[in-house]
Amino acid sequence: KIQVVADTSLREVQAYKELQEELKVEMGKTEEDIEKLKDRVAHERVVRKNKEEYAALAKQVETLAPRKQTEKDRAVLQEQINRLEEQTQTQHQTLEMRKKQFMLLLHIVEELKKGINEEEELESLPPAPSLDTSALEAVSPAADPDVEMGEAAP
């Protein structure tokens, strides 16, 4: 009877050892599965974060005008810029022309003043017997009726 109990005890010990080995193997597999699932959870978190960012960006994009409208607006603005640049160039040319005309007018006025001053000086001096006054009048630009002032452009 003791032999039977001893054999049974040995079989039970052997069964427990086999069960312990199976449990160790299953625990190892479970730990591997847990690690794989942790990696998968981390990956899914990244995917979820990306989807949320995409959704936020999609909302922002929806608030913007369509590309065709933006391009159309840009073209209109470019036309306006070109037109304004042309106007600026035209006004600059007109200003330069007016400056030149004004400088010419000032020069002519100065020449007229000089001519008038010379005539007044000649009139205030007593006439010399050998001096011909008609020759002086021909030299003076103020006395010449053919001298014309430049016309200002409108």
Secondary structure as GFF3:
##gff-version 3
##sequence-region A 1 154
A	DSSP	alpha_helix	2	63	.	.	.	ID=ss1
A	DSSP	alpha_helix	67	124	.	.	.	ID=ss2
A	DSSP	alpha_helix	133	139	.	.	.	ID=ss3
###
